[in-house]
Each structure stands twice: as C-alpha cells, then as structure tokens.
Amino acid sequence: MDQGVDGEVDGAAGTQAKAWTTGAVPLFALYGEEARVTDAEFIHIEDIESRSRLYDWGIGSHTHRGLFQLVAVLDGGARVQIDDRMADVAAPCVVVVPPAVVHSFQFRPGSQGYVLTVAEVMLFDGASAQSRPLFEALFLSPCLIDFTDARAAVGRVSALLDQLMTEFRWPQVGRSAMCEWLLRGVLLLLERQRAAATGSNPAERVRTDLFARFRALVEERFTEHWPIPRYADALGITESRLNRLCRHLVDRSAFDVVQDRLLLEAKRRLIYIAAPVSMIAYELGFQDPGYFNRFFKKLTGKTPAVFRREARAG
C-alpha cells in the first residue's frame, strides 16, 4: 500500500466475530456479517463509528470476495494492515481496498468518516463499463490517497459520500441510478487526486486498463499455473508486450507478478489455516509438495514450515 511500511500490525481487540470462510482468512460481505452478496448492484455505505465501536474500534483481519471497499477517514486516524504491510494513517485520507485483499483497521477512538463497499461487477460490467477506464487505475492495488494538502477536494468527496449515505438510508424513486451517479463522482474525484499525487496522465490509461485485465486473469487462474504465453494469448497481446507492460507499471516481469500472487496466497494460508503444508501445496496447484517447498524457500529464504512457525510466534 502506498506510504506503508513493512511489519506486523497488533491484533485488534474484540474482533472474534463469526464469519464464513474460504479456508484462508475470515471472509465477510460486511465485517461481522455472514450474509453472502449476490447482488451485482450491491452498494453499502455507513459511517466508521457505527460498526467499529462494536469491536472496540478494531476491525480484524478479513477479506471480501468480489467487493471493493473505500474507507474515508475524515477525522482521526487508524493503523491499517494490508496483507503483510502496515501503515499509520491520519485524516483526511481514503484507503482503497480491492477484492480478495486481507486487511484490518484499528481506528483511533472517535474517528469519523465513511466505509463504502461496492460490488466489483457493478463498477466494471454492464452500464458502468463505459466509465471503467476513467477510474480503473484506482483499483490496481491497495492504495492510500492523502488529502492533507487538498482540503477543497476532500470536502467535495465528503459531500458526495454524505449524499450517497442519505440516498442509501432513505430510498426514493430512481435510487439505484442516483447511487451509481454519486458513486462515479466519488471515484472520479479519488482518481484525480491519486493521479495528481503520482503524476500519471491520460496516456497511461491504455496501459493500466490492460494491466488490470492481466491482474484479474491472474487472480482467476494463478492456482492453475498458466505459463506466461497463455496469459498473453488470453489478453490478445505478445508475451514481450506483456512483460514490457509489467516492467513499466510495477517494475516486475509478468512471471514475477504471477509468482508474487501465488506466494501471497501461500503465506495467507500458512498463517490462517491449520492444515498440513502438503494439503496447502495441493490446493495451490502444486502436484508435488516438495516442489512447493522449493518454490517457497527460493522466494522467501524459509521453508513453509519455518515461515508458519515464525509468523504465528510473532
């Protein structure tokens, strides 16, 4: 996550809520709620206080399937964990959490702001697809958007989120359309701020769109161990172009991007699942647990067993 630092975050208090799981980490539609989200037009917004106070201001490690989440901290701050990275953030800022990313928040008591949760399908398919290139870069990876020097901009974002929550709580005729319009406004303002901070320009949109498609394909197929030429074929580009794209945007080869995703999932499961290493290896598509051990040690310098023991001890 932008502006993050490597390290472990302290466990949040009071986060032993019930959850349905994928066999990795707690998986929620909304934190502490077991209901599965099947509505492609799902939007949910609430203030930070209403849910976090129930858990002593701590939202424990969890993930969401097919849901983007934006956490706008307008007053106060939080310690944020994104996978194995941690950062202390202060208002005004917005934390962007893509689907399937393990995250947690330990808010300062009394923090104010909004938590907006949106179905991935609603953003990138159907009627919303035409605006996809305008803000897709926002969801390439977890990020922190700082508004410290952009008070006017954060005021506009806050106003739209307030209107969105009003519409959400008191639905009237055209509610779905109104929510979608307000949502697009929020996303566009966030992308403008992100782009201004990173120096990106419209010429990058073609690249970010293609890279986002690659990342989505990796998310879908990484346990099948597709070779890079197969990913390139699925995207309709050459392998060399895919590698240039990855080098340009994340300074990694396409192979590294796939390996990184596989390693991240391996780490998650080793930490959160009480299952033999061999079983985790098979679930990740390795036909030989010995090869999984060699893969993991090559990338981390530790065997899976040693990594698990040290991670749980810490």
Secondary structure, 3 states (H helix, E strand, C coil): CCCCEECCCCCCCCCCCCCEECCCCEECCCCCCCCCCCCCCCEEEEEHHHHHHHHCCEEEEEECCCEEEEEEEEECEEEEEECCEEEEEECCEEEEECCCCCEEEEECCCCEEEEEEEEHHHHHCHHHHHHHHHHHHHHCCCEEEECCCCHHHHHHHHHHHHHHHHHHHCCCCCHHHHHHHHHHHHHHHHHHHHHHHHCCCCCHHHHHHHHHHHHHHHHHHHHHCCCHHHHHHHHCCCHHHHHHHHHHHHCCCHHHHHHHHHHHHHHHHHHHCCCCHHHHHHHCCCCCHHHHHHHHHHHHCCCHHHHHHHHHHC
